Amino acid sequence: MLDIDGWYLQNDNITKLVAHHERALAEKQNELSTLLKEIEDNNIDIVNFEKIYDDAILTLNNREKEATEHKTNFELQQKMADYANALHDGEACPLCGSKEHPH
């Protein structure tokens, strides 16, 4: 009789576990359906997504590099303009020591 009670208890536990996993599977299927609809609605090419993403990152990195170069050049030009504005006739240049400049 104990064996039968144990079997029913084990069967009940397995049935509950299967039901739990079925609910979890249904939730994951709903999440997948939502994601697939979102992909479709946004016209995302999932086959080439990684390449598209990598290309976008490369483009952004190149633009950042260009912007940094422009900023550096601008800062250098600004500093040179500051030096040129600080020149006075007969005084030594702070950069080269000359007392005459074409500026």
Backbone hydrogen bonds in HBPLUS format (Angstrom, degrees):
<---DONOR---> <-ACCEPTOR-->    atom                        ^
c    i                          cat <-CA-CA->   ^        H-A-AA   ^      H-
h    n   atom  resd res      DA  || num        DHA   H-A  angle D-A-AA Bond
n    s   type  num  typ     dist DA aas  dist angle  dist       angle   num
A0005-ASP N   A0001-MET O   3.08 MM   4  6.42 161.1  2.12 151.8 156.6     1
A0006-GLY N   A0002-LEU O   2.90 MM   4  6.06 161.3  1.93 152.0 157.2     2
A0007-TRP N   A0003-ASP O   2.92 MM   4  6.08 150.0  2.01 139.7 148.3     3
A0008-TYR N   A0004-ILE O   2.95 MM   4  6.22 162.4  1.99 152.3 156.0     4
A0009-LEU N   A0005-ASP O   2.94 MM   4  6.14 158.5  1.98 148.1 154.5     5
A0010-GLN N   A0006-GLY O   2.83 MM   4  5.99 163.2  1.86 148.8 153.8     6
A0011-ASN N   A0007-TRP O   2.78 MM   4  5.93 158.4  1.83 149.9 156.7     7
A0012-ASP N   A0008-TYR O   2.83 MM   4  5.99 154.7  1.89 144.9 151.7     8
A0013-ASN N   A0009-LEU O   2.95 MM   4  6.22 160.1  1.99 150.1 155.1     9
A0014-ILE N   A0010-GLN O   2.90 MM   4  6.13 160.5  1.94 150.8 156.3    10
A0015-THR N   A0011-ASN O   2.89 MM   4  6.05 156.6  1.95 146.8 153.5    11
A0016-LYS N   A0012-ASP O   2.96 MM   4  6.22 157.1  2.02 148.8 154.5    12
A0017-LEU N   A0013-ASN O   2.90 MM   4  6.12 157.4  1.96 147.4 154.2    13
A0018-VAL N   A0014-ILE O   2.85 MM   4  6.05 159.2  1.90 152.1 157.4    14
A0019-ALA N   A0015-THR O   3.00 MM   4  6.17 158.8  2.05 144.8 150.8    15
A0020-HIS N   A0016-LYS O   2.89 MM   4  6.15 155.5  1.95 147.6 154.6    16
A0021-HIS N   A0017-LEU O   2.98 MM   4  6.23 162.5  2.01 150.6 154.6    17
A0022-GLU N   A0018-VAL O   2.84 MM   4  6.05 150.0  1.93 148.5 157.6    18
A0023-ARG N   A0019-ALA O   2.98 MM   4  6.23 154.8  2.05 147.7 153.6    19
A0024-ALA N   A0020-HIS O   2.98 MM   4  6.27 159.6  2.03 148.8 154.7    20
A0025-LEU N   A0021-HIS O   2.84 MM   4  5.99 155.4  1.90 144.6 151.5    21
A0026-ALA N   A0022-GLU O   2.93 MM   4  6.14 155.0  1.99 144.0 150.7    22
A0027-GLU N   A0023-ARG O   2.97 MM   4  6.26 154.0  2.04 148.6 155.4    23
A0028-LYS N   A0024-ALA O   3.00 MM   4  6.28 158.7  2.05 148.4 153.9    24
A0029-GLN N   A0025-LEU O   2.86 MM   4  6.10 152.2  1.93 148.7 157.0    25
A0030-ASN N   A0026-ALA O   2.95 MM   4  6.19 150.1  2.04 143.8 151.7    26
A0031-GLU N   A0027-GLU O   2.92 MM   4  6.24 157.5  1.97 148.9 155.2    27
A0032-LEU N   A0028-LYS O   2.86 MM   4  6.08 158.3  1.91 147.0 153.0    28
A0033-SER N   A0029-GLN O   2.91 MM   4  6.11 157.5  1.96 144.8 150.9    29
A0034-THR N   A0030-ASN O   2.91 MM   4  6.16 156.9  1.97 149.3 155.6    30
A0035-LEU N   A0031-GLU O   2.90 MM   4  6.17 161.4  1.94 151.5 156.4    31
A0036-LEU N   A0032-LEU O   2.85 MM   4  6.05 162.7  1.88 153.7 158.6    32
A0037-LYS N   A0033-SER O   2.96 MM   4  6.12 153.8  2.03 144.8 151.7    33
A0038-GLU N   A0034-THR O   2.94 MM   4  6.17 155.9  1.99 147.1 154.2    34
A0039-ILE N   A0035-LEU O   2.85 MM   4  6.10 155.3  1.91 150.6 157.3    35
A0040-GLU N   A0036-LEU O   2.95 MM   4  6.15 158.8  2.00 143.8 149.6    36
A0041-ASP N   A0037-LYS O   2.75 MM   4  5.95 163.5  1.78 153.5 158.3    37
A0042-ASN N   A0038-GLU O   3.01 MM   4  6.08 146.5  2.13 142.1 149.9    38
A0044-ILE N   A0039-ILE O   3.02 MM   5  5.19 173.0  2.02 153.8 154.7    39
A0043-ASN N   A0040-GLU O   3.14 MM   3  5.06 163.0  2.17 104.9 109.0    40
A0049-PHE N   A0045-ASP O   2.86 MM   4  5.56 101.4  2.48 142.4 162.3    41
A0052-ILE N   A0048-ASN O   2.94 MM   4  6.15 167.2  1.95 162.1 166.4    42
A0053-TYR N   A0049-PHE O   2.77 MM   4  5.93 161.2  1.81 154.4 159.8    43
A0054-ASP N   A0050-GLU O   2.83 MM   4  6.02 164.9  1.85 149.2 153.6    44
A0055-ASP N   A0051-LYS O   2.84 MM   4  6.02 160.2  1.88 151.2 156.7    45
A0056-ALA N   A0052-ILE O   2.95 MM   4  6.16 154.0  2.02 144.9 152.1    46
A0057-ILE N   A0053-TYR O   2.92 MM   4  6.22 157.7  1.97 154.1 160.1    47
A0058-LEU N   A0054-ASP O   2.93 MM   4  6.14 159.0  1.98 148.5 154.3    48
A0059-THR N   A0055-ASP O   2.91 MM   4  6.14 159.8  1.95 149.0 154.3    49
A0060-LEU N   A0056-ALA O   2.93 MM   4  6.16 161.4  1.96 148.6 153.6    50
A0061-ASN N   A0057-ILE O   2.86 MM   4  6.09 157.7  1.91 150.3 156.8    51
A0062-ASN N   A0058-LEU O   2.90 MM   4  6.15 157.2  1.96 149.9 156.1    52
A0063-ARG N   A0059-THR O   2.91 MM   4  6.16 158.5  1.96 150.7 156.8    53
A0064-GLU N   A0060-LEU O   2.87 MM   4  6.08 152.8  1.94 146.7 154.5    54
A0065-LYS N   A0061-ASN O   2.94 MM   4  6.17 156.1  2.00 145.9 152.3    55
A0066-GLU N   A0062-ASN O   2.90 MM   4  6.18 161.0  1.94 150.3 155.4    56
A0067-ALA N   A0063-ARG O   2.86 MM   4  6.04 160.4  1.90 147.4 153.1    57
A0068-THR N   A0064-GLU O   2.89 MM   4  6.09 154.8  1.95 147.3 154.3    58
A0069-GLU N   A0065-LYS O   2.92 MM   4  6.19 155.6  1.98 148.5 155.3    59
A0070-HIS N   A0066-GLU O   2.86 MM   4  6.15 160.8  1.90 153.0 158.2    60
A0071-LYS N   A0067-ALA O   2.89 MM   4  6.08 157.3  1.94 146.1 152.7    61
A0072-THR N   A0068-THR O   2.88 MM   4  6.10 160.4  1.92 148.6 153.9    62
A0073-ASN N   A0069-GLU O   2.87 MM   4  6.10 163.3  1.90 151.8 156.4    63
A0074-PHE N   A0070-HIS O   2.84 MM   4  6.02 159.0  1.88 148.6 154.8    64
A0075-GLU N   A0071-LYS O   2.85 MM   4  6.07 161.2  1.88 151.8 157.0    65
A0076-LEU N   A0072-THR O   2.93 MM   4  6.15 154.7  1.99 147.4 154.5    66
A0077-GLN N   A0073-ASN O   2.87 MM   4  6.13 162.3  1.91 151.3 156.1    67
A0078-GLN N   A0074-PHE O   2.83 MM   4  6.04 157.4  1.88 150.7 157.4    68
A0079-LYS N   A0075-GLU O   2.90 MM   4  6.10 156.6  1.95 145.4 151.6    69
A0080-MET N   A0076-LEU O   2.90 MM   4  6.15 159.8  1.94 151.7 157.3    70
A0081-ALA N   A0077-GLN O   2.87 MM   4  6.09 153.7  1.94 146.2 153.8    71
A0082-ASP N   A0078-GLN O   2.88 MM   4  6.15 150.6  1.97 145.0 153.4    72
A0083-TYR N   A0079-LYS O   2.93 MM   4  6.28 155.8  1.99 148.6 154.7    73
A0084-ALA N   A0080-MET O   2.85 MM   4  6.11 161.1  1.88 149.9 155.4    74
A0085-ASN N   A0081-ALA O   2.89 MM   4  6.07 155.9  1.95 148.3 154.5    75
A0086-ALA N   A0082-ASP O   3.05 MM   4  6.21 129.5  2.32 136.5 149.7    76
A0086-ALA N   A0083-TYR O   3.05 MM   3  5.04 132.4  2.29  95.1 108.7    77
A0087-LEU N   A0084-ALA O   3.28 MM   3  5.42 160.0  2.32 102.6 108.6    78
A0091-GLU N   A0088-HIS O   3.00 MM   3  5.56 165.1  2.02 138.6 140.7    79
A0093-CYS N   A0098-SER O   2.75 MM   5  5.28 143.1  1.88 136.9 148.5    80
A0097-GLY N   A0093-CYS O   2.87 MM   4  4.49 137.9  2.04 121.0 132.0    81
